[in-house]
Amino acid sequence: MLELNPGGLFVRLVRPVIYLDHFGLRRITEDDHLANRLVDALQISSGSLALSWLNLGEYATVTDRDQRLLAEKLINRILPAVFPLDVAPFDVHLSIGKPTVWILPNISAPSRQSWHWIEH
């Protein structure tokens, strides 16, 4: 769960957690029924969608703009119920047994309500 407060961005894992690899995320974004079921399940359970920088990086290289937009729209529907995963295996190993809560320093840029893909 992402929460913006005067102290900065607060990131907290809220269970249950759903993680989808690139194929699973793409399949759900292309099917309105599945996308609605995912959004509803997260809202009803107050759960989180786990996203890694790897997920976002894979979508950044997708050449079909419509596929990227579908993923962005789904994530926007789920926000703020997302949890960023650390995909650095050695960092994850070192954090085992530690709390899964981080407070990031306040960001001086204006807050955004959505994520945006950058076209090159």
C-alpha positions, 0 to 999 in steps of 0.5 A: 500500500502506498500512502503519501503523508507529510513525512514522505511516501509510506510503503506497507505490505498489506496481505493478501498479496498477488504477484503476476509475471509479465504474461499473467499481467498482460493476459489480465489486462487484455480481458475486461472480465479478468481485470475487473475480478482482480480489481474487485478481489483486491478491493474486497480483501484490502490486499496488494498487487506486488509489482517489481521494477522488472515488471515495469521494465518488461512493459517499457520494451513492449512495442504495442502501445495499446498493451502498455496503456492497458497495463497502465490503466489496470495499475491506476485502478488498483493504486494505491494498493500496490507494493513495490518488490525488490528484485535484487536477490542479495538485498532481499536475502539480507532483509529476511526477518526484518519489517516490510515497511519503508519510509521514503523521504518526502519528494519535492516534485508534485505528487502524481495520481498515476504512473505514466509510460515514457515514449522514446 
